[in-house]
Amino acid sequence: MATVTPKPAVPASDELAGCIAEQAHLLDPADPLFVRLVCEHDDCCSTDADYPNWTPGGQA
């Protein structure tokens, strides 16, 4: 049986701000270019210190 951990309530204003920010990303003509950059050069997007247990592409 899965354990469900309740998440704290998010104020409506914060939720609205998050939705607006997401819409801005969807409508930004440069966003697909950024996504492509991350996909093609994921090794340049962070350092080992940022995510010590993470490897590009999820390789062990």
Stockholm file with secondary structure:
# STOCKHOLM 1.0

chainA/1-60         MATVTPKPAVPASDELAGCIAEQAHLLDPADPLFVRLVCEHDDCCSTDADYPNWTPGGQA
#=GR chainA/1-60 SS CCCCCCCCCCCHHHHHHHHHHHHHHHHCTTHHHHHHHHHHCGGGSCCTTTCTTCCGGGCC
#=GC SS_cons        CCCCCCCCCCCHHHHHHHHHHHHHHHHCTTHHHHHHHHHHCGGGSCCTTTCTTCCGGGCC
//
